[in-house]
Amino acid sequence: MKGPGLLVVLLVVLGGVSGLGFLLGLGNAAVLAALTALFCLIAAVGGPLWADLRLLAWFAPALILAVGVPRLLGAVSQWAAIGLLVAIVVVAGLLPVLGPRFVTVGLGLGMASLFGYGFQLTGTASAGQILGAPAVAVGVVILLRVLMGAKDPAKPTRDALADALSTGTSETQVRAARLWLADRPRRWTGGVLGGLFRYRAATGLLEIRRKRLDSKEIGETLDAATEEAARLAEAVRSPTAPSDVEPVRRNEPGGLPGATARLVTALWEALETIRTAATERDESRVDVPKGLRKELRRIELGGAFSWQSAQFRHALRCGLGVGLALVVASFRPGDPLTVSFLLGTFAILQPEWRDSLGKAWQRIGGSLGGAVVLSLVLWLLPQGFLLPIGLVALLGGFSFMQTRPAVFNGCMVLMSVGMNATTRHLDPRYVLVEYLLLMILAGAIALLFGFAAIPGVPKPGPAERFENAVGATRELLGSVARKLRGEDVDPRTLGREFRAATIAHHGLLAAEPGTKEPAPGQRDALEKAAEALRGLSVTASSLLLRPGSAEAADAVDEAARTLGTEEAAEIPVPRDADEEQRLVLDTIAADVVAVGEAAQKL
């Protein structure tokens, strides 16, 4: 959601929630409800309708408690409230282990809890009003999410599949697979996804052979396939089955070696599969293995609560940093800028210390830019213009939150200083200076904990982290293959290997302070490898959940053998494999190719 559409949604949320809050008797807490709704909205949009509603089923009550309870507890014991907020922030810092979709969920939960605690009401509010404010906020956001997706609930899934087909990147492919599984999986989208994985695997293997053989014919074939994939992507994106999709225009040069010729044939057959699925649109449900979603969550959380987990260490750093900021804020009760200080500290703290440094620059640099603009406003316009300018900056700033964070932070200066100076009758120059000092302090606290190395934790470089992750995944795949053959594999051993692999995958991206900085291109390779290796763990688990998966043992063995190497090996698929099993094995093949591509850059 971008541009005017985002602005309309923000106006509806702010105006609708505040108006409804006053009608329901929230009084001064109606403003708290309106602004809390913005944080809820951050987490509510990001996937297909049904997946987002399932997420909101647990996120909504969690948000209500996270916003209301610390504030109520603070009236009894300030230190107990600080302890509770630290715990909430730690949980918010752990949520991203569940996948990229939960990055915004953790962000929304952490920011909403700190905002609810630090926001200064213009008057008093009862306990019912404090708890009612976030309840009204999430209620309106849920209703808005239903209205936004009711007309075409599966649009995000189709768009993700089309993007993965047209761009061919590992990130879009992983996102498409996650959204497909989170949505109500349909057979036609499953066919597109399976064809996409086969197309991706064949493309990766042919690219390796093209470089080895220096073959112009293979390059021309890949270029032609890319054009066809982009054309088919529009058919997949269409909300209804298109009737005018031309047949796939094959380009199969002769004279290629046998194995290479088979890969070219597989490439075009994969695109044919995608075209057939997109035009016929079988809307029946796919039989996803029972418990797969729960197993996916179990695997991703299994390695999170461990001292070896980089995400766990980040969550602790985040909790400690925010805890220190809360203690500092406790010495200035009633300060209207407490919210900006707390949110600034939380936003700067990132899993990767280099990202924390970048966030600090965005926050402080953007604040300085906003201060310059505000100084010009104070010089050229009467003080009465501060409030409307602040409101416009609030609405306009959200349009830049993802694309240009420094501009967003500059807009927040105009909003915070303008609104507080006007509503509380304060000197805007004094408020501006205090705001800048608090942002510098927030950056200092965040970087203090962001750069803090944990004693006793190793600091391997990018290549070593990659080797550790590949080795842990290879060991896991070997045990899964033996289990599929019916050999006696201790479940506790499998559990340990799943946890070890998960910890290694997390460690690929979240390096300890003081580690060697990735070379240009290595960062993208690490991200691609992390997603692919995580996908291999999930697909291996899905095979264990399916009855009759013994025939897939050879495929898993081959994946383990070639994982992380430059060997261009095909993953064997049993002749009698059903559609669901073929989809799983195609996923494994695509992930093995992605890891091999990452290995060449590391």
C-alpha positions as semicolon CSV with decimal commas, in nm:
position;residue;x (nm);y (nm);z (nm)
1;M;0,000;0,000;0,000
2;K;0,158;0,327;-0,114
3;G;0,086;0,688;-0,201
4;P;-0,271;0,820;-0,188
5;G;-0,412;0,481;-0,087
6;L;-0,199;0,476;0,227
7;L;-0,296;0,834;0,310
8;V;-0,666;0,749;0,280
9;V;-0,626;0,446;0,507
10;L;-0,440;0,654;0,768
11;L;-0,712;0,919;0,763
12;V;-0,982;0,654;0,802
13;V;-0,797;0,487;1,089
14;L;-0,712;0,805;1,280
15;G;-1,046;0,974;1,225
16;G;-1,259;0,663;1,260
17;V;-1,094;0,531;1,575
18;S;-1,081;0,865;1,755
19;G;-1,443;0,945;1,666
20;L;-1,564;0,601;1,767
21;G;-1,362;0,626;2,087
22;F;-1,533;0,948;2,190
23;L;-1,876;0,799;2,107
24;L;-1,801;0,493;2,321
25;G;-1,698;0,705;2,618
26;L;-1,321;0,664;2,606
27;G;-1,275;1,034;2,674
28;N;-0,910;1,141;2,668
29;A;-0,806;0,784;2,587
30;A;-0,966;0,816;2,241
31;V;-0,643;0,976;2,114
32;L;-0,448;0,681;2,257
33;A;-0,683;0,447;2,069
34;A;-0,634;0,630;1,738
35;L;-0,254;0,624;1,754
36;T;-0,246;0,264;1,881
37;A;-0,444;0,166;1,573
38;L;-0,152;0,279;1,356
39;F;0,080;0,030;1,527
40;C;-0,179;-0,243;1,491
41;L;-0,213;-0,160;1,123
42;I;0,162;-0,216;1,077
43;A;0,115;-0,582;1,174
44;A;-0,230;-0,638;1,021
45;V;-0,135;-0,604;0,655
46;G;0,124;-0,820;0,483
47;G;-0,038;-1,137;0,354
48;P;-0,359;-1,290;0,224
49;L;-0,678;-1,206;0,411
50;W;-0,728;-1,539;0,589
51;A;-0,365;-1,559;0,698
52;D;-0,377;-1,204;0,836
53;L;-0,701;-1,276;1,023
54;R;-0,547;-1,588;1,180
55;L;-0,252;-1,376;1,289
56;L;-0,480;-1,107;1,432
57;A;-0,669;-1,371;1,631
58;W;-0,375;-1,388;1,874
59;F;-0,205;-1,057;1,802
60;A;-0,515;-0,848;1,885
61;P;-0,553;-0,965;2,248
62;A;-0,175;-0,954;2,293
63;L;-0,171;-0,592;2,175
64;I;-0,458;-0,494;2,406
65;L;-0,273;-0,634;2,707
66;A;0,065;-0,494;2,596
67;V;-0,076;-0,142;2,562
68;G;-0,302;-0,133;2,867
69;V;-0,150;-0,349;3,140
70;P;0,196;-0,180;3,174
71;R;0,029;0,161;3,201
72;L;-0,212;0,039;3,470
73;L;0,067;-0,146;3,650
74;G;0,281;0,169;3,646
75;A;0,026;0,343;3,867
76;V;0,094;0,077;4,132
77;S;0,464;0,000;4,082
78;Q;0,679;0,177;3,827
79;W;0,954;-0,085;3,848
80;A;0,709;-0,370;3,791
81;A;0,579;-0,189;3,482
82;I;0,934;-0,145;3,353
83;G;1,004;-0,515;3,408
84;L;0,688;-0,611;3,219
85;L;0,776;-0,381;2,930
86;V;1,124;-0,530;2,907
87;A;0,967;-0,877;2,885
88;I;0,729;-0,761;2,610
89;V;1,018;-0,609;2,414
90;V;1,217;-0,933;2,442
91;V;0,920;-1,129;2,304
92;A;0,881;-0,874;2,024
93;G;1,250;-0,915;1,943
94;L;1,207;-1,292;1,914
95;L;0,906;-1,289;1,681
96;P;1,111;-1,242;1,360
97;V;1,241;-1,599;1,397
98;L;0,898;-1,706;1,269
99;G;0,975;-1,551;0,931
100;P;0,991;-1,216;0,751
101;R;0,615;-1,165;0,795
102;F;0,667;-1,139;1,171
103;V;0,924;-0,859;1,153
104;T;0,644;-0,602;1,134
105;V;0,444;-0,797;1,393
106;G;0,727;-0,768;1,645
107;L;0,778;-0,404;1,550
108;G;0,410;-0,325;1,601
109;L;0,389;-0,508;1,935
110;G;0,701;-0,346;2,078
111;M;0,620;0,006;1,961
112;A;0,256;-0,015;2,075
113;S;0,352;-0,129;2,425
114;L;0,607;0,152;2,468
115;F;0,368;0,406;2,321
116;G;0,085;0,299;2,550
117;Y;0,311;0,335;2,854
118;G;0,473;0,667;2,765
119;F;0,187;0,856;2,600
120;Q;0,074;1,151;2,811
121;L;-0,303;1,191;2,825
122;T;-0,447;1,542;2,858
123;G;-0,639;1,450;3,171
124;T;-0,726;1,131;3,356
125;A;-0,864;0,801;3,232
126;S;-1,012;0,501;3,411
127;A;-0,880;0,145;3,387
128;G;-1,170;0,057;3,159
129;Q;-1,085;0,343;2,926
130;I;-0,715;0,248;2,920
131;L;-0,798;-0,112;2,821
132;G;-1,085;-0,004;2,599
133;A;-0,865;0,222;2,388
134;P;-0,650;-0,055;2,233
135;A;-0,958;-0,280;2,211
136;V;-1,137;-0,022;1,995
137;A;-0,817;0,024;1,792
138;V;-0,777;-0,344;1,705
139;G;-1,150;-0,381;1,639
140;V;-1,144;-0,105;1,378
141;V;-0,824;-0,239;1,221
142;I;-0,970;-0,591;1,193
143;L;-1,283;-0,452;1,029
144;L;-1,071;-0,242;0,794
145;R;-0,855;-0,545;0,705
146;V;-1,166;-0,747;0,619
147;L;-1,300;-0,466;0,399
148;M;-0,963;-0,426;0,226
149;G;-0,938;-0,795;0,139
150;A;-1,297;-0,916;0,106
151;K;-1,321;-0,842;-0,267
152;D;-1,008;-1,041;-0,357
153;P;-0,867;-1,225;-0,051
154;A;-0,610;-1,425;-0,248
155;K;-0,457;-1,128;-0,434
156;P;-0,136;-1,113;-0,222
157;T;-0,070;-1,483;-0,292
158;R;-0,118;-1,444;-0,667
159;D;0,097;-1,132;-0,673
160;A;0,372;-1,308;-0,479
161;L;0,368;-1,604;-0,720
162;A;0,376;-1,369;-1,019
163;D;0,662;-1,165;-0,872
164;A;0,862;-1,481;-0,802
165;L;0,806;-1,596;-1,161
166;S;0,898;-1,265;-1,324
167;T;1,198;-1,171;-1,107
168;G;1,342;-1,515;-1,034
169;T;1,502;-1,407;-0,706
170;S;1,529;-1,634;-0,405
171;E;1,358;-1,379;-0,178
172;T;1,042;-1,354;-0,390
173;Q;1,033;-1,731;-0,428
174;V;1,048;-1,789;-0,053
175;R;0,782;-1,524;0,009
176;A;0,553;-1,687;-0,247
177;A;0,590;-2,026;-0,080
178;R;0,521;-1,884;0,265
179;L;0,212;-1,693;0,154
180;W;0,080;-1,996;-0,034
181;L;0,112;-2,214;0,276
182;A;-0,034;-1,946;0,504
183;D;-0,333;-1,890;0,273
184;R;-0,601;-2,148;0,195
185;P;-0,384;-2,348;-0,052
186;R;-0,561;-2,406;-0,383
187;R;-0,461;-2,672;-0,632
188;W;-0,401;-2,429;-0,917
189;T;-0,172;-2,205;-0,710
190;G;0,002;-2,520;-0,589
191;G;0,058;-2,615;-0,953
192;V;0,205;-2,272;-1,022
193;L;0,429;-2,300;-0,716
194;G;0,550;-2,648;-0,814
195;G;0,620;-2,533;-1,169
196;L;0,798;-2,228;-1,030
197;F;1,029;-2,444;-0,818
198;R;1,107;-2,675;-1,113
199;Y;1,168;-2,374;-1,336
200;R;1,395;-2,218;-1,074
201;A;1,593;-2,541;-1,023
202;A;1,636;-2,600;-1,397
203;T;1,739;-2,238;-1,454
204;G;2,001;-2,254;-1,180
205;L;2,150;-2,579;-1,309
206;L;2,154;-2,458;-1,669
207;E;2,323;-2,135;-1,566
208;I;2,603;-2,338;-1,406
209;R;2,639;-2,550;-1,722
210;R;2,635;-2,239;-1,942
211;K;2,934;-2,098;-1,755
212;R;3,121;-2,429;-1,765
213;L;3,056;-2,495;-2,134
214;D;3,057;-2,128;-2,241
215;S;2,748;-2,218;-2,442
216;K;2,572;-1,945;-2,640
217;E;2,278;-2,179;-2,707
218;I;2,206;-2,229;-2,336
219;G;2,221;-1,853;-2,281
220;E;1,969;-1,792;-2,560
221;T;1,741;-2,060;-2,414
222;L;1,754;-1,900;-2,070
223;D;1,677;-1,556;-2,217
224;A;1,378;-1,697;-2,405
225;A;1,253;-1,873;-2,092
226;T;1,283;-1,550;-1,893
227;E;1,063;-1,370;-2,146
228;E;0,804;-1,649;-2,134
229;A;0,808;-1,649;-1,753
230;A;0,740;-1,275;-1,745
231;R;0,447;-1,324;-1,985
232;L;0,301;-1,608;-1,777
233;A;0,341;-1,401;-1,460
234;E;0,067;-1,167;-1,584
235;A;-0,164;-1,466;-1,634
236;V;-0,096;-1,578;-1,277
237;R;-0,158;-1,227;-1,146
238;S;-0,501;-1,205;-1,311
239;P;-0,794;-1,238;-1,064
240;T;-0,983;-1,465;-1,307
241;A;-0,868;-1,740;-1,541
242;P;-0,739;-1,572;-1,860
243;S;-0,859;-1,719;-2,187
244;D;-0,611;-1,556;-2,424
245;V;-0,279;-1,691;-2,297
246;E;-0,070;-1,810;-2,590
247;P;0,105;-2,148;-2,567
248;V;0,461;-2,151;-2,436
249;R;0,703;-2,070;-2,717
250;R;0,982;-2,323;-2,671
251;N;1,343;-2,267;-2,770
252;E;1,521;-2,604;-2,759
253;P;1,855;-2,598;-2,942
254;G;1,989;-2,926;-3,075
255;G;2,330;-3,074;-3,017
256;L;2,332;-3,031;-2,641
257;P;2,471;-3,308;-2,415
258;G;2,212;-3,554;-2,285
259;A;2,190;-3,425;-1,927
260;T;2,177;-3,064;-2,044
261;A;1,908;-3,145;-2,301
262;R;1,698;-3,305;-2,027
263;L;1,731;-2,991;-1,817
264;V;1,617;-2,776;-2,110
265;T;1,315;-3,002;-2,156
266;A;1,239;-2,981;-1,782
267;L;1,266;-2,602;-1,802
268;W;0,998;-2,573;-2,071
269;E;0,779;-2,839;-1,911
270;A;0,783;-2,636;-1,588
271;L;0,658;-2,330;-1,776
272;E;0,392;-2,544;-1,946
273;T;0,278;-2,659;-1,602
274;I;0,248;-2,298;-1,486
275;R;0,047;-2,200;-1,795
276;T;-0,191;-2,494;-1,754
277;A;-0,247;-2,422;-1,386
278;A;-0,300;-2,049;-1,443
279;T;-0,552;-2,097;-1,725
280;E;-0,751;-2,392;-1,588
281;R;-0,765;-2,266;-1,225
282;D;-0,861;-2,576;-1,026
283;E;-0,993;-2,413;-0,705
284;S;-1,004;-2,734;-0,498
285;R;-0,803;-2,737;-0,176
286;V;-0,459;-2,896;-0,157
287;D;-0,405;-3,165;0,105
288;V;-0,133;-2,998;0,316
289;P;0,013;-3,249;0,566
290;K;-0,173;-3,223;0,894
291;G;0,022;-3,026;1,150
292;L;0,269;-2,882;0,897
293;R;0,208;-2,521;1,004
294;K;0,254;-2,612;1,370
295;E;0,565;-2,811;1,283
296;L;0,698;-2,511;1,092
297;R;0,650;-2,289;1,399
298;R;0,808;-2,554;1,623
299;I;1,117;-2,576;1,404
300;E;1,159;-2,200;1,383
301;L;1,110;-2,150;1,756
302;G;1,312;-2,460;1,851
303;G;1,647;-2,287;1,824
304;A;1,532;-1,942;1,931
305;F;1,548;-1,992;2,307
306;S;1,918;-2,070;2,314
307;W;2,225;-1,868;2,407
308;Q;2,373;-1,976;2,073
309;S;2,084;-1,809;1,885
310;A;2,180;-1,469;1,744
311;Q;1,814;-1,360;1,746
312;F;1,783;-1,452;2,115
313;R;2,092;-1,248;2,200
314;H;1,951;-0,957;2,001
315;A;1,619;-0,980;2,188
316;L;1,806;-0,964;2,520
317;R;2,012;-0,666;2,404
318;C;1,693;-0,497;2,290
319;G;1,524;-0,560;2,625
320;L;1,823;-0,427;2,820
321;G;1,855;-0,118;2,600
322;V;1,486;-0,033;2,628
323;G;1,502;-0,107;3,003
324;L;1,778;0,152;3,045
325;A;1,575;0,402;2,839
326;L;1,273;0,339;3,063
327;V;1,484;0,401;3,373
328;V;1,611;0,729;3,224
329;A;1,254;0,829;3,134
330;S;1,140;0,757;3,491
331;F;1,342;1,059;3,610
332;R;1,126;1,288;3,392
333;P;0,764;1,196;3,477
334;G;0,505;1,372;3,266
335;D;0,751;1,464;2,989
336;P;0,551;1,461;2,661
337;L;0,862;1,359;2,465
338;T;0,904;1,034;2,658
339;V;0,723;0,845;2,383
340;S;0,959;0,970;2,111
341;F;1,261;0,879;2,324
342;L;1,140;0,524;2,396
343;L;1,031;0,455;2,039
344;G;1,358;0,595;1,907
345;T;1,564;0,362;2,127
346;F;1,356;0,059;2,026
347;A;1,366;0,142;1,654
348;I;1,744;0,184;1,642
349;L;1,819;-0,153;1,805
350;Q;1,860;-0,409;1,524
351;P;1,980;-0,773;1,513
352;E;2,286;-0,674;1,305
353;W;2,505;-0,408;1,470
354;R;2,578;-0,245;1,134
355;D;2,203;-0,203;1,082
356;S;2,179;-0,040;1,425
357;L;2,442;0,212;1,315
358;G;2,242;0,283;1,000
359;K;1,919;0,326;1,197
360;A;2,091;0,564;1,438
361;W;2,205;0,780;1,148
362;Q;1,856;0,776;0,995
363;R;1,699;0,874;1,326
364;I;1,947;1,146;1,425
365;G;2,011;1,275;1,073
366;G;1,640;1,285;0,997
367;S;1,574;1,465;1,324
368;L;1,836;1,728;1,241
369;G;1,679;1,777;0,899
370;G;1,336;1,810;1,056
371;A;1,478;2,060;1,305
372;V;1,605;2,279;1,020
373;V;1,261;2,273;0,855
374;L;1,091;2,348;1,185
375;S;1,326;2,640;1,250
376;L;1,227;2,788;0,914
377;V;0,860;2,739;0,999
378;L;0,905;2,921;1,332
379;W;1,089;3,202;1,156
380;L;0,843;3,249;0,869
381;L;0,503;3,157;1,017
382;P;0,309;3,229;1,337
383;Q;0,318;2,961;1,608
384;G;-0,048;2,880;1,542
385;F;0,054;2,701;1,221
386;L;0,256;2,440;1,413
387;L;-0,037;2,207;1,488
388;P;-0,175;2,176;1,132
389;I;0,177;2,141;0,995
390;G;0,246;1,868;1,252
391;L;-0,069;1,677;1,151
392;V;0,019;1,701;0,782
393;A;0,372;1,580;0,862
394;L;0,230;1,283;1,056
395;L;0,015;1,171;0,764
396;G;0,276;1,243;0,498
397;G;0,558;1,084;0,694
398;F;0,403;0,739;0,697
399;S;0,428;0,731;0,317
400;F;0,808;0,743;0,354
401;M;0,844;0,509;0,653
402;Q;0,976;0,215;0,446
403;T;1,130;0,388;0,145
404;R;1,299;0,695;0,303
405;P;1,322;0,650;0,681
406;A;1,522;0,971;0,732
407;V;1,238;1,174;0,578
408;F;0,990;0,991;0,801
409;N;1,197;1,076;1,110
410;G;1,214;1,440;1,002
411;C;0,836;1,447;0,971
412;M;0,807;1,304;1,322
413;V;1,003;1,604;1,454
414;L;0,746;1,840;1,304
415;M;0,460;1,631;1,442
416;S;0,595;1,578;1,794
417;V;0,726;1,929;1,854
418;G;0,432;2,099;1,684
419;M;0,162;1,904;1,866
420;N;0,323;1,917;2,211
421;A;0,417;2,284;2,191
422;T;0,064;2,378;2,083
423;T;-0,150;2,154;2,305
424;R;0,066;2,205;2,617
425;H;0,148;2,572;2,555
426;L;0,524;2,517;2,559
427;D;0,803;2,711;2,394
428;P;0,861;2,523;2,063
429;R;1,231;2,614;2,063
430;Y;1,281;2,451;2,402
431;V;1,081;2,145;2,293
432;L;1,288;2,116;1,974
433;V;1,621;2,126;2,160
434;E;1,497;1,867;2,410
435;Y;1,377;1,643;2,125
436;L;1,718;1,651;1,955
437;L;1,900;1,575;2,281
438;L;1,668;1,283;2,351
439;M;1,725;1,139;2,001
440;I;2,102;1,160;2,052
441;L;2,062;0,986;2,389
442;A;1,839;0,720;2,232
443;G;2,103;0,657;1,967
444;A;2,377;0,634;2,229
445;I;2,183;0,381;2,439
446;A;2,089;0,170;2,137
447;L;2,443;0,165;2,001
448;L;2,585;0,089;2,345
449;F;2,390;-0,236;2,353
450;G;2,400;-0,288;1,977
451;F;2,780;-0,288;1,978
452;A;2,811;-0,484;2,302
453;A;2,976;-0,819;2,237
454;I;2,852;-1,110;2,447
455;P;3,144;-1,269;2,636
456;G;3,221;-1,624;2,531
457;V;3,028;-1,605;2,202
458;P;3,242;-1,693;1,895
459;K;3,276;-1,443;1,610
460;P;3,298;-1,645;1,287
461;G;3,319;-1,466;0,953
462;P;3,064;-1,498;0,670
463;A;3,227;-1,801;0,506
464;E;3,260;-1,988;0,836
465;R;2,898;-1,913;0,931
466;F;2,789;-2,042;0,591
467;E;2,988;-2,364;0,633
468;N;2,842;-2,419;0,981
469;A;2,487;-2,371;0,853
470;V;2,540;-2,600;0,553
471;G;2,701;-2,866;0,772
472;A;2,417;-2,859;1,025
473;T;2,156;-2,882;0,748
474;R;2,344;-3,162;0,571
475;E;2,355;-3,363;0,893
476;L;1,982;-3,306;0,945
477;L;1,896;-3,416;0,589
478;G;2,102;-3,732;0,633
479;S;1,908;-3,828;0,945
480;V;1,576;-3,750;0,774
481;A;1,670;-3,974;0,480
482;R;1,754;-4,262;0,716
483;K;1,426;-4,209;0,901
484;L;1,233;-4,217;0,571
485;R;1,393;-4,553;0,488
486;G;1,265;-4,694;0,815
487;E;1,597;-4,700;0,999
488;D;1,599;-4,653;1,375
489;V;1,671;-4,284;1,432
490;D;1,635;-4,152;1,786
491;P;1,369;-3,875;1,791
492;R;1,586;-3,686;2,041
493;T;1,870;-3,688;1,789
494;L;1,639;-3,547;1,522
495;G;1,521;-3,280;1,766
496;R;1,878;-3,175;1,846
497;E;1,968;-3,160;1,478
498;F;1,661;-2,950;1,396
499;R;1,756;-2,707;1,675
500;A;2,121;-2,696;1,569
501;A;2,023;-2,624;1,209
502;T;1,781;-2,350;1,315
503;I;2,045;-2,180;1,532
504;A;2,296;-2,195;1,246
505;H;2,042;-2,044;1,004
506;H;1,974;-1,755;1,242
507;G;2,346;-1,697;1,284
508;L;2,398;-1,649;0,911
509;L;2,250;-1,300;0,915
510;A;2,295;-1,178;1,274
511;A;2,669;-1,147;1,331
512;E;2,827;-1,058;1,663
513;P;2,992;-0,714;1,696
514;G;3,355;-0,736;1,592
515;T;3,306;-0,998;1,321
516;K;3,448;-0,954;0,974
517;E;3,221;-0,741;0,758
518;P;3,076;-0,923;0,452
519;A;3,231;-0,828;0,119
520;P;3,014;-0,665;-0,150
521;G;2,763;-0,923;-0,268
522;Q;2,817;-1,154;0,029
523;R;2,530;-1,002;0,227
524;D;2,279;-1,093;-0,043
525;A;2,432;-1,439;-0,071
526;L;2,396;-1,492;0,305
527;E;2,031;-1,387;0,293
528;K;1,964;-1,621;0,001
529;A;2,141;-1,909;0,176
530;A;1,955;-1,851;0,504
531;E;1,614;-1,863;0,335
532;A;1,704;-2,171;0,129
533;L;1,852;-2,363;0,423
534;R;1,553;-2,275;0,639
535;G;1,329;-2,400;0,360
536;L;1,518;-2,732;0,348
537;S;1,454;-2,787;0,719
538;V;1,083;-2,723;0,673
539;T;1,045;-2,947;0,368
540;A;1,240;-3,225;0,539
541;S;0,998;-3,200;0,829
542;S;0,698;-3,215;0,594
543;L;0,826;-3,544;0,449
544;L;0,836;-3,693;0,798
545;L;0,472;-3,591;0,847
546;R;0,353;-3,751;0,521
547;P;0,265;-4,121;0,501
548;G;0,440;-4,315;0,227
549;S;0,741;-4,087;0,190
550;A;1,003;-4,365;0,188
551;E;1,053;-4,324;-0,189
552;A;1,176;-3,970;-0,128
553;A;1,477;-4,087;0,076
554;D;1,705;-4,096;-0,230
555;A;1,612;-3,737;-0,315
556;V;1,690;-3,620;0,038
557;D;2,020;-3,810;0,033
558;E;2,117;-3,646;-0,296
559;A;2,027;-3,305;-0,155
560;A;2,248;-3,368;0,149
561;R;2,538;-3,486;-0,070
562;T;2,540;-3,187;-0,307
563;L;2,433;-2,917;-0,060
564;G;2,665;-2,618;-0,062
565;T;2,877;-2,746;-0,352
566;E;2,912;-2,626;-0,711
567;E;2,810;-2,968;-0,841
568;A;2,512;-2,938;-1,074
569;A;2,310;-3,240;-0,962
570;E;1,944;-3,315;-1,029
571;I;1,723;-3,426;-0,741
572;P;1,553;-3,756;-0,835
573;V;1,172;-3,764;-0,818
574;P;0,998;-4,105;-0,778
575;R;0,788;-4,203;-1,080
576;D;0,481;-4,267;-0,866
577;A;0,512;-3,945;-0,662
578;D;0,179;-3,771;-0,609
579;E;0,128;-3,400;-0,667
580;E;0,196;-3,296;-0,307
581;Q;0,514;-3,506;-0,278
582;R;0,640;-3,374;-0,611
583;L;0,586;-3,019;-0,486
584;V;0,796;-3,091;-0,176
585;L;1,078;-3,246;-0,382
586;D;1,070;-2,958;-0,630
587;T;1,107;-2,723;-0,335
588;I;1,412;-2,917;-0,214
589;A;1,568;-2,902;-0,561
590;A;1,520;-2,526;-0,587
591;D;1,663;-2,467;-0,239
592;V;1,971;-2,682;-0,311
593;V;2,037;-2,477;-0,625
594;A;1,997;-2,152;-0,430
595;V;2,250;-2,267;-0,168
596;G;2,491;-2,366;-0,445
597;E;2,463;-2,021;-0,601
598;A;2,531;-1,861;-0,263
599;A;2,835;-2,085;-0,212
600;Q;2,997;-1,944;-0,528
601;K;2,987;-1,592;-0,379
602;L;3,111;-1,692;-0,034
